[in-house]
Amino acid sequence: MNIEKAVIPVAGLGTRFLPATLSIPKAMIPVLDQPSLHYCVAEAINSGITKIIFVISENQKDIIENYFSCHDVVVDALRSKGDIESLNKIEEISHIVEMDFVIQETPLGLGHAVLMAKKMVGKNPFAVLLPDDLILGNNPTLKKLCAIHADGNELVLAIKKVAPEAISSLGIIATNDQKGKIRDITGVVEKPSLKKAPSDLAIVGRYILPFQIFQAIENSNEGALGEIQLTDAIGALIPHLGCKGYLFQDKHFDVGIPIGLLKATIHQALKRDDTHDDLVNWLADLSLDKK
């Protein structure tokens, strides 16, 4: 079955980016000149998604909705200047995909955020994308997850190998497979200690989930700080529905933290002809200054 709907949770408070997030959602802070949310939406569309459900807080709706709306004044100005490249970017944003919004009044964990979209998702499998996880490559990671799901109708998670010091802050998979890009997942553990971690493979912000996940979330116990973890609900479904992990190879940045956003911005600037040389020269000057 084709995956047509995607849920993108963006209702978090963004405390790591204070005071900037007093006025702008974390997912709207630019990576170079494009918000991480835009990258996330573009990946969804390029993977065949036709409807996106944003899980947001009340004060985010106008900002996000306005970004993806038609901007006539800007369009007219760009057209009059003959700036076709910028014009195409702006017009593409306003026609990007069908969008809907659901309000999460209190952020109570990723599981709770996904649960907020239950009525809009319906009875079909769907995708979840987290804007904090920016994955940059020629082929969308979510598109590969959709293809894997089509082969077996299982849950599918994006995974990557992580350093030992990162394991205790991530969702970690258990698997008996030791090779290949597609792994059978036998279990998942949220933020295990290094000693108890079943592997060094972490879940990274891209999921294909069945509608049964909603009941599994509802049956989940609250964790620390009253949060409802998506990982627990996924773990409950794995013995019944099966689960695959896709070990992606593309560049991944955690843009949910300032240093990750900075690294992603530098990476993108180095790839672009209009910024590469200036940035390289500036970085070289910095290196010389240190000496």
C-alpha positions, -999 to +999 in steps of 0.1 A: +000+000+000+013+035-009+020+058+019+001+090+013+000+108+046+028+121+068+028+134+104+054+161+113+055+170+150+068+205+156+051+215+189+082+213+211+093+244+231+127+246+215+144+255+248+179+248+235+175+277+211+162+303+235+158+332+233+153+328+195+124+304+199+104+330+219+093+343+185+100+316+160+094+278+161+126+258+162+118+240+130+116+274+112+152+285+121+171+284+088+198+260+078+217+285+057+186+300+040+159+273+043+142+262+075+147+226+086+109+221+083+111+230+046+138+203+041+115+178+059+084+187+039+104+185+006+116+150+016+080+139+022+068+152-011+097+136-030+088+104-013+052+104-027+034+120+003+003+139-007-009+152+026+011+165+056-004+168+091+016+192+113+013+187+151+019+222+164+013+245+194-012+272+191+013+300+186+031+282+157+001+278+133+002+313+118+040+313+113+041+279+096+009+284+076+022+317+063+055+303+052+038+277+030+013+303+016+013+323-016+034+356-012+020+378-040+041+409-031+074+389-031+064+371-063+057+403-081+090+419-069+110+389-081+092+387-114+098+424-121+135+419-113+137+388-135+150+367-106+136+334-120+155+311-097+142+328-065+107+331-081+105+294-088+116+286-052+089+308-037+061+296-060+071+260-053+066+265-016+031+278-020+020+248-041+040+222-022+013+198-008-020+196+010-015+205+046-035+203+078-028+212+114-037+197+148-029+215+181-009+198+208-017+219+239+010+204+261+041+186+247+040+152+264+065+133+243+068+120+207+042+093+213+016+118+224+024+141+195+018+113+170-014+103+188-028+138+182-030+130+145-051+099+150-084+112+135-066+128+105-045+097+097-074+072+096-069+035+091-039+035+067-002+033+074+015+066+075+049+083+078+064+103+106+092+127+100+111+147+127+125+181+115+153+179+141+168+151+120+181+166+088+191+139+063+208+152+032+213+130+001+204+126-035+176+101-028+151+107+001+155+084+030+118+083+035+113+071-001+134+041+007+114+034+038+082+035+018+096+010-007+107-014+021+072-011+036+056-019+002+075-052+002+062-065+035+038-041+052+059-040+083+069-011+104+100+006+090+125+028+108+155+048+096+186+037+116+223+047+118+254+036+138+262+060+166+291+066+190+290+049+224+286+082+242+253+090+223+235+057+230+221+067+264+202+096+248+186+078+218+162+050+209+183+019+202+172-012+182+179-048+188+186-069+157+202-103+149+214-090+115+250-079+113+252-070+076+233-051+049+214-019+048+180-035+057+179-051+092+152-072+109+144-053+141+135-076+171+130-049+197+136-012+206+149+004+238+145+041+247+177+057+261+194+025+275+227+026+294+257+017+273+259-016+293+223-026+285+221-013+249+212-041+225+233-026+197+249+007+185+222+013+159+199+042+167+165+053+154+167+085+134+136+106+129+119+087+100+092+061+105+066+041+086+039+031+111+006+012+109-026+027+123-024+002+151+003+024+166-024+047+180-039+020+202-004+009+212+004+045+223-028+047+242-019+016+261+017+028+268+027+039+303+040+074+309+077+076+313+099+102+331+084+137+332+050+123+322+061+118+286+047+091+263+074+075+242+068+064+207+095+038+211+075+019+237+045+017+214+067+005+185+082-022+207+048-035+216+038-039+179+071-055+166+062-091+178+029-089+160+036-069+128+073-072+123+098-043+118+126-034+094+154-009+099+170+009+070+207+018+076+209+049+056+243+063+044+234+099+037+246+129+058+227+134+090+226+164+113+208+169+146+196+204+139+176+202+172+207+215+189+227+247+181+260+230+171+241+206+148+224+234+131+257+252+127+273+222+112+244+216+088+246+253+077+283+251+070+278+218+051+252+234+029+272+265+023+302+245+012+280+227-014+268+259-030+287+278-057+276+312-044+289+306-008+317+280-011+347+302-019+339+330+006+333+305+034+365+285+026+386+317+026+370+329+058+377+296+075+413+297+063+417+332+078+403+319+111+428+291+111+457+315+104+445+338+132+447+309+157+484+303+148 
